[in-house]
Amino acid sequence: MLTGKKGLILGVANDKSIAWGVAQACHREGAELGFSYLGEALERRVRPLAESVDASLLAPLDVADDAQIDAFFDRVKQQWGTLDFVVHSIAFANKEALKAPFRMTTRDDFHLALDISAYSLIAVAQRAAPLMNAGGSIVTMSYLGSVRAVPNYNVMGVAKAALEASVRYLASDLGGDNIRVNAVSAGPIRTLAASAVGDFRHLMAKSARGAMLKRNVTQLEVGNMTAFLLSDLASGISGEVHYVDAGFHVGAGDPGENPA
Ligand code: NAD
């Protein structure tokens, strides 16, 4: 599906990361991949993973820092020249903000979550787009907390709502350049970022019980959908949020807790 395409995978922290499921699917489908890492500690984890899928680019990227985003894309331009796709799989919120009642969200917590988890997609898209000469595809990762008040998801739900709105505006903005922008809304998966969400084990159990398929999804299932959206097979799809949640969001919820 992706033979002959070059793309960036932003947001691998370790082999549990959703971005790693995406990378495995994209590698299997024939893409040439480049990776980012946040800080030296994570470089030690990401480098062997990147090497295992023959990555041709690996560079630091902290999306809180415009100079680093510029340097990252300068490097992409120098090394690759052009680009076919970008996977944005990055989010961050203060852990305390995901435990305290939502009404206690501070201005700083709000800024941080929205900056790293939503604005970063815009910052990445504006630098990636000029390198996507022959059209391209951008995919980001969202969650149901954008459209429903999921317990403990709090300010991250607000950030995901902003992220999904940004997908629509970017899709509108870049559509004339034949660049597609989509989000994948994944069901809960145990990762480093997920561990910041209070009572995540309970959320996973509830999601499995309420899902059409009576289970949770895997990183690779999210990766497979993402690889499809990055491919030419999805050439008519843009501005959408695609759920990979074993059917949870179309159901009535957790039958264990809502017997009606
Ligand atoms: P993860 O911890 O493996 O990945 C999060 C990534 O964000 C990490 O690689 C981290 O280094 C990166 N990151 C954080 N701050 C950054 C910064 N300032 N600059 C650059 N990178 C930064 O966890 P994950 O669950 O794979 O998260 C990936 C995406 O999937 C996130 O957007 C998350 O909200 C979303 N998501 C996760 C779930 C889930 O249940 N795990 C469900 C739906 C959506």
Residues whose N, C-alpha, C, O or C-beta is under 5 A from the ligand:
A	BS01	NAD	G11 V12 A13 K16 S17 I18 A19 L38 L61 D62 V63 A64 S89 I90 A91 F92 I116 M141 S142 Y143 A186 G187 P188 I189 T191 L192 A193 A194
